[in-house]
């Protein structure tokens, strides 16, 4: 497969990751600093840091979470597996994104861990919604796309 075909197959992953990073870091930045003054600058800095971390780690986390769900919940229905996958993805990706946003907004100050925990809990509904979207829409669509481009599991 040519590099262009690989890019063509995978570019939606990049767009989805950037969108997720923008949503979560925007919410966390708003929770931590409000919308006054330099909000946009802080948000974009947090989003850039999150994208740099989430693009490589997001795919790895999705694969590992999928393996864990298959191993431990493989005997359950596909619906239950998807729900567990959604919860685990939401929790893990939310932790990464809020960590990046907290680091960008507050640095490694003494109060950063408490602020991260506060932001994590307040932004968790968004993370869980994103996890459900990933489990029920993005992952099946991505798997079908990978098969169409000849990048899926070999039969």
MIKERO-747801 format. One record per residue (C-alpha): x, y, z. Coordinates in nm, 4 decimals. Layout:
! residues N
+----------+----------+----------+
!       px !       py !       pz !
+----------+----------+----------+
!        X !        Y !        Z !
...
+----------+----------+----------+
! end
This chain:
! residues 155
+----------+----------+----------+
!       px !       py !       pz !
+----------+----------+----------+
!   0.0000 !   0.0000 !   0.0000 !
!   0.1344 !   0.3410 !  -0.0934 !
!   0.1901 !   0.6060 !   0.1751 !
!  -0.0856 !   0.8182 !   0.0189 !
!  -0.3368 !   0.5329 !   0.0517 !
!  -0.2393 !   0.4876 !   0.4176 !
!  -0.2850 !   0.8584 !   0.4771 !
!  -0.6162 !   0.8483 !   0.2926 !
!  -0.7299 !   0.5642 !   0.5174 !
!  -0.6133 !   0.7226 !   0.8435 !
!  -0.6710 !   1.0971 !   0.8066 !
!  -1.0175 !   1.0782 !   0.9696 !
!  -0.8473 !   0.9498 !   1.2858 !
!  -0.6421 !   1.2680 !   1.2971 !
!  -0.9474 !   1.4877 !   1.2456 !
!  -1.1445 !   1.3037 !   1.5139 !
!  -0.8551 !   1.3244 !   1.7610 !
!  -0.8130 !   1.6969 !   1.7014 !
!  -1.1871 !   1.7552 !   1.7453 !
!  -1.1933 !   1.5580 !   2.0706 !
!  -0.8874 !   1.7439 !   2.1998 !
!  -1.0462 !   2.0809 !   2.1149 !
!  -1.3720 !   1.9899 !   2.2920 !
!  -1.2199 !   1.8544 !   2.6113 !
!  -0.9417 !   2.1117 !   2.6455 !
!  -1.1874 !   2.3927 !   2.5736 !
!  -1.4128 !   2.2759 !   2.8543 !
!  -1.1240 !   2.2197 !   3.0971 !
!  -0.9649 !   2.5557 !   3.0151 !
!  -1.2995 !   2.7254 !   3.0729 !
!  -1.3442 !   2.5394 !   3.4044 !
!  -0.9963 !   2.6319 !   3.5244 !
!  -0.9488 !   2.9865 !   3.3973 !
!  -1.2858 !   3.1181 !   3.2823 !
!  -1.3374 !   3.2895 !   2.9487 !
!  -1.1702 !   3.6185 !   3.0252 !
!  -0.8515 !   3.7634 !   2.8874 !
!  -0.6269 !   3.5046 !   2.7297 !
!  -0.8768 !   3.2173 !   2.7142 !
!  -0.8245 !   3.1434 !   2.3440 !
!  -0.4458 !   3.1433 !   2.3794 !
!  -0.4600 !   2.9076 !   2.6801 !
!  -0.7134 !   2.6835 !   2.5056 !
!  -0.5101 !   2.6511 !   2.1874 !
!  -0.1924 !   2.5825 !   2.3874 !
!  -0.3724 !   2.3108 !   2.5851 !
!  -0.5270 !   2.1669 !   2.2672 !
!  -0.1898 !   2.1556 !   2.0912 !
!  -0.0350 !   1.9697 !   2.3846 !
!  -0.3289 !   1.7294 !   2.3994 !
!  -0.3145 !   1.6567 !   2.0258 !
!   0.0564 !   1.5808 !   2.0439 !
!  -0.0137 !   1.3286 !   2.3200 !
!  -0.3554 !   1.2013 !   2.2096 !
!  -0.2727 !   1.1270 !   1.8465 !
!  -0.0115 !   0.8626 !   1.9205 !
!  -0.1512 !   0.7438 !   2.2524 !
!  -0.5180 !   0.7554 !   2.1514 !
!  -0.4751 !   0.4850 !   1.8896 !
!  -0.2673 !   0.2707 !   2.1227 !
!  -0.5177 !   0.3134 !   2.4043 !
!  -0.8058 !   0.2211 !   2.1707 !
!  -0.6284 !  -0.0983 !   2.0613 !
!  -0.5354 !  -0.1968 !   2.4168 !
!  -0.8807 !  -0.1214 !   2.5557 !
!  -1.0304 !  -0.3271 !   2.2718 !
!  -0.8050 !  -0.6184 !   2.3648 !
!  -0.8915 !  -0.5909 !   2.7330 !
!  -1.2639 !  -0.5805 !   2.6570 !
!  -1.2337 !  -0.8808 !   2.4228 !
!  -1.0386 !  -1.0788 !   2.6790 !
!  -1.2457 !  -1.0024 !   2.9884 !
!  -1.5900 !  -0.9362 !   2.8414 !
!  -1.5697 !  -1.1445 !   2.5231 !
!  -1.8390 !  -1.3835 !   2.6444 !
!  -2.0904 !  -1.0983 !   2.6840 !
!  -2.3072 !  -0.9523 !   2.4104 !
!  -2.1606 !  -0.7069 !   2.1629 !
!  -2.3719 !  -0.4293 !   2.3164 !
!  -2.2229 !  -0.4867 !   2.6612 !
!  -1.8734 !  -0.5019 !   2.5145 !
!  -1.9275 !  -0.1699 !   2.3395 !
!  -2.0585 !  -0.0087 !   2.6576 !
!  -1.7578 !  -0.1275 !   2.8577 !
!  -1.5291 !  -0.0118 !   2.5762 !
!  -1.7000 !   0.3292 !   2.5794 !
!  -1.6600 !   0.3680 !   2.9547 !
!  -1.2930 !   0.2695 !   2.9526 !
!  -1.2147 !   0.4908 !   2.6522 !
!  -1.3992 !   0.7849 !   2.8054 !
!  -1.2166 !   0.7510 !   3.1366 !
!  -0.8720 !   0.7087 !   2.9832 !
!  -0.8934 !   0.9728 !   2.7107 !
!  -1.0501 !   1.2189 !   2.9534 !
!  -0.7599 !   1.1636 !   3.1924 !
!  -0.5085 !   1.2350 !   2.9157 !
!  -0.6852 !   1.5423 !   2.7831 !
!  -0.7567 !   1.7001 !   3.1223 !
!  -0.3983 !   1.6289 !   3.2265 !
!  -0.2637 !   1.8070 !   2.9202 !
!  -0.4994 !   2.1015 !   2.9676 !
!  -0.4172 !   2.1311 !   3.3377 !
!  -0.0459 !   2.1184 !   3.2618 !
!  -0.0809 !   2.3864 !   2.9949 !
!  -0.2991 !   2.6110 !   3.2111 !
!  -0.1402 !   2.5711 !   3.5537 !
!   0.1972 !   2.4068 !   3.4983 !
!   0.3262 !   2.1772 !   3.7687 !
!   0.2121 !   2.3880 !   4.0614 !
!   0.1199 !   2.2518 !   4.4024 !
!  -0.2490 !   2.2905 !   4.3261 !
!  -0.2317 !   2.1326 !   3.9795 !
!  -0.3243 !   1.7796 !   4.0956 !
!  -0.6297 !   1.9056 !   4.2842 !
!  -0.7282 !   2.1224 !   3.9865 !
!  -0.6814 !   1.8256 !   3.7507 !
!  -0.9053 !   1.6048 !   3.9686 !
!  -1.1686 !   1.8792 !   3.9862 !
!  -1.1611 !   1.9328 !   3.6095 !
!  -1.1613 !   1.5559 !   3.5440 !
!  -1.4767 !   1.5045 !   3.7489 !
!  -1.6543 !   1.8072 !   3.6009 !
!  -1.5600 !   1.7171 !   3.2414 !
!  -1.6297 !   1.3456 !   3.2815 !
!  -1.9805 !   1.3580 !   3.1277 !
!  -1.8272 !   1.4975 !   2.8083 !
!  -1.5570 !   1.2280 !   2.8147 !
!  -1.8156 !   0.9535 !   2.8570 !
!  -2.0251 !   1.0934 !   2.5710 !
!  -1.7132 !   1.0967 !   2.3553 !
!  -1.6400 !   0.7388 !   2.4641 !
!  -1.9894 !   0.6306 !   2.3591 !
!  -1.9468 !   0.8075 !   2.0264 !
!  -1.6115 !   0.6323 !   1.9783 !
!  -1.7548 !   0.2901 !   2.0653 !
!  -2.0771 !   0.3051 !   1.8676 !
!  -1.9846 !   0.5234 !   1.5700 !
!  -1.6134 !   0.5848 !   1.5198 !
!  -1.4646 !   0.2442 !   1.5982 !
!  -1.7019 !   0.0408 !   1.3755 !
!  -1.6658 !   0.2977 !   1.0974 !
!  -1.2875 !   0.2953 !   1.1329 !
!  -1.2732 !  -0.0850 !   1.1288 !
!  -1.4804 !  -0.0958 !   0.8095 !
!  -1.2609 !   0.1743 !   0.6552 !
!  -0.9430 !  -0.0145 !   0.7419 !
!  -1.0825 !  -0.3294 !   0.5809 !
!  -1.1806 !  -0.1346 !   0.2703 !
!  -0.8240 !  -0.0042 !   0.2379 !
!  -0.6759 !  -0.3489 !   0.3016 !
!  -0.5317 !  -0.2570 !   0.6418 !
!  -0.7508 !  -0.4717 !   0.8644 !
!  -0.6946 !  -0.8217 !   0.9975 !
!  -0.6042 !  -1.0750 !   0.7326 !
!  -0.8695 !  -1.3357 !   0.6655 !
+----------+----------+----------+
! end
